[in-house]
Amino acid sequence: MSQIITIELRKWILEQSAAGHSHESILAAMMTAGWARDVASHALQNTLPAQQPGPPAVEVADTAVQSPEQGVLTRTANAKVPDLDLSRSPRKVDAGDRSVDVLATLTQPRVVVLGGLLSDEECDALIAAARPRMARSLTVQTQTGGEELNPDRTSNGMFFNRGESELITRIEARIARLLNWPVDHGEGMQVLHYHPGAEYKPHYDYFDPAEPGTPTILKRGGQRLATLVMYLSEPACGGGTTFPDVGLEVAPQRGNAVFFSYDRPHPTTRTLHGGAPVIEGEKWVATKWLRERVFT
């Protein structure tokens, strides 16, 4: 099937450039989505005769996907991405009822390591509330939009309903303030428990636009845009959150958290991540995923 350079494609290219992406990264994304190199290069040269600098990529969610029917790139939404205000390189950030330490940041991918997001008492309370409801963790079944057991994920887990208790409501409000994102745009908090040997192999948190079940999943609140992993306990060895594309591993320290965002559902975000196997001790984490729209 021939590939046609449409107005929609040119618009998408302009938006990627305005978001600060280079010609090379835009070309790579198009080729990964199925565009022939000569067609993609021609579209870039005619749409962007000169590379123009733009604002940071975290400003816009450019969910570019390949349309199998038309062979063109389309967008599911325009939305700001959840993020902390670190414009002045603060050592601490205001989370409403708590001041949170900024321990480390990474620009591409956008990763922020946070200290003291949760108190020891809150960590204990989350574990105590979750423990009776734990079951083998499931993953999203992207073929159908349902859930399934996945051999890559060997933890036990459960979900809290959004706002189901005073504890959950307080933490969700803190996260909303910290990340400048509405509470109702977040999924219910998930708590996971890893015994020695348990792990979650590297994966992406966004929903793959190429999978047939994705449209069903997106009806509940659009794409995932960001992830916050909060550490409730500290294994003696192992259990770090790894980002293989950038050689980063975040140690699971009780009360701390790691935040990362992805402005499009594509590997160019470099947000491949995993939970390394626990070697000694046990690991408890609470995860919050943030969506484009109100999550129902």
N, C-alpha and C positions, 0 to 999 in steps of 0.2 A: 504494500500500500504506500503511495507517495505521501510525503510529509510536506504539509503546506504551512508556510510562515504566515500566520494569521495576526490580526490586530491583538487578539488575546495573548498570543505568544510575545509580541513586542512589548505589550504592557507588562507582562511578567518579567521580562528581561530588565526593563527600566526600573521596576520595583526592587529587583535583586541588587541592581547597581546602587539605587538610592539607599538601600540598607547597608551599603558598605562592602559588598562582595566584589572580588576582583573578576576580570574577564575569565581568568583561568578557572576559578571556582564555579562560575556560572556555566562555562562550557562543560566542565566535568559533570555537573549536576544534570545537564541536558543529555549528555551521552549515557549516563547511568540510567536515565529515564527512557532511553530507547531511540534518541535522535541520532541520525547519521552525522558523523563529524563535519562533513562538508556543509550540510544543511545548517547545523548549529553554528558553525563558524560564520557562514554567510549572514545568518540572522543577527548574530552579535555585531558583525562589522557594519551592517546597515542600520542597526538600532543604536549602537554605542560607538560612534566613530572615535571617541576619545574617552579613556577611563576618567571618571569624575569621582572624587572622594565623597563619601556620604556619612551619615550618622552611624553609630555602632549597630551591629546586626541585631542586638537584643531588642531594638525598638519595635520591630515588626515581625509578625508571624506570617511567613510567606508560603504556607502549606502547598508547595508545588507538587503536583501529581501527574502521572501519565494517564491520559484518557484512552483506553484501548479502542473505543469506537471511532474517535476522531484523530488520534495520533497527535494531539496537541496538549500543551501544558495548561491546566486549569488551577484555580485557587478555590479552596473551600471557605476561607474567611480572611478578613484583615483584623488583627487584634494585637494589642500590646502583649508582651510576654511578662509573666511574673518576675520580679527582680527586687533586689535591695537597692536602696539609695546609697551608693558608695562613691558618689561624685567627689567628695572631699576626703576620701581615704580615711574614714573614721576607724578608730580602734574598737568602738562600741556603737551599736545601733539600738534605737528605741523600738521595743516590741510592745509598747503599751504598758503592761503590768510588769515588765521585766526588761533589763538592759542585757543585750546579748553581745558577746565578744566576736570580732571578726579575726579569725586566726590565719586564714590564707585565702587567696583568690587566684583564679585562672580565667583568662579572657576567652580563649577558644580551645575547648568548649568553655561555656560560662559555668564555672564551679566556684562555690564559696563554702569554706569550712567555718562552722560557727561553734562558739564555745558557750556553754551554760544556757542553752535554749530551754532545757527542762531542769527542774530541781530534782534532788535525790528522791524526795517524797513523791513527786509526780511520776518519776520512773517506776518506783515501787507500786504506786497505785494503778498505773497502766498495766503492769504485769499481772497484778492481782486480779484486776477486772477481766483481763483477757484469758487467763489461764484456764478457767472452766469451759471456755468456748473454743479451744484450739482444735484444729483438725488438719489433715494433710493439705498443704497449700496447693491451690489450683492456679492455672494461668488462663488468660483469655484465649479462646479457640477462634483464631482469626478466619478460619474457613466458614464458620457459621455465626460468630458473634457470641457464642456461649462460653463455657468454661471446661477445662480438662486437666487431668493429671499430667505433669510434664516431668520426665526423668531428669531434666536439667535443674529442677527446683526441688530440693529435698528438705525443705523446712516444714514446720507446722505453722498455721496461721489462722487469723480470724479478722473480720471487719467490724468496727464500731459504726453505728449509724451516726450521721452528722448531728451533733447537738444532743446526743442521747443522755448525757449526764452533765453535771456541773463541771467535772474534770475535763471532759471532751470539749465542751463549749468554751471553757477558758483557754485551752491550748489552741483550738481552732481560731479564736479571736486574736491570739498572739501571732499565729502564723499569718493571718490575713493582714495584720498591721505591719509585720516584718517584711512581707513580700509584696505589699501593695496590690493585693488581689482579693476580691470578695469571697467571703466565707462560702456562699452558695455556688461558687465556681469550683469547689473542691470536692473530690470523692470522699467517702467515709474513710477514716483513718484505719490502716491495716497494721496489725501487730504480728510479727513473725518471730519464731523461736527456732534457733539452730543448735542442735547437739553436735558433739565432735564428729567430724566427717561431713556434716551437712553443708550445702553450698547452693548458690544460684549462679549458674554459668553465665558468661557475658551475653547481654541482650540489650535491646532498645525498649524504652518505655512507651514511645509513641505507637500508634496503630498504623500498620503498613497499608498505605492506600491501595496497593496492588492486590490485597487479600479480599476475597469475596464477602467475608463477614464484616469488614470494616464499616460499610455504610450503616449497618444495624447498630454497631457499637457507638458510632458518632451521633446517633439520634439522642442519646442521653446527655449530651453536653459538649459535643464537638471533640476535637483532638485534645490529647494531653499536651501540655506546653512546658511543664516543669515537674520536678520531683524533689521532695524533701525527705531525707532519711534521718531519723532521730535514734540515737543509740541509748538503749535503756539499761544495758549491762556491758561488762567488759570481759571478753574471753581472755585467758592468759596468753594464748598464742593463736594467731590466725584470725579469720573472720573479717578482714578489712574490706572496704568498698573499693573496687579496682576500676580504673578507666584505661583499658589496654591501649587505646589509640594514642594516648599521651603519656603512658608510663607512670600514672599516678595511682597511689593507694592511700586511702584515708583510714586511719586507725579507728576502731570502734571504741570511743571513750565515753563513758556514761554521762548523759546529759548534753553531750555535744551533738552536732548534726552536720550533714553535708547537703547543700542545695545545688541543683544543676538544672539548666533550662535548655530547650531545643526549639528553635524558631521555625522549624519545618520538619515534617516526618521523613527525614532522609539521612543516610549515613554521613553526609558532609557535615552534620552537626557535631560529629566526633563524640557522641554521647554513649557509645558502647560502654556498658558497665556491668559489673557482676559482684556477687558476694563471695569472697574467697572462702575456701573450706575452713571451718573451725578446727583447730588442731588440739587445743586444750581448753577446757572450760565450756561455757555455753554463751550464746549471743542472743539477746532480745533487741529487736528494733521496731520502731513505729514509722510507717511510711505514709506520706500524704502526696497524692497526685492532684495536680491542678489542671483544669480544663479551660477551653475557650469561652464557654457559656455556662449558664446555670446547669448544674448536674442534678438530674432527677433520678 
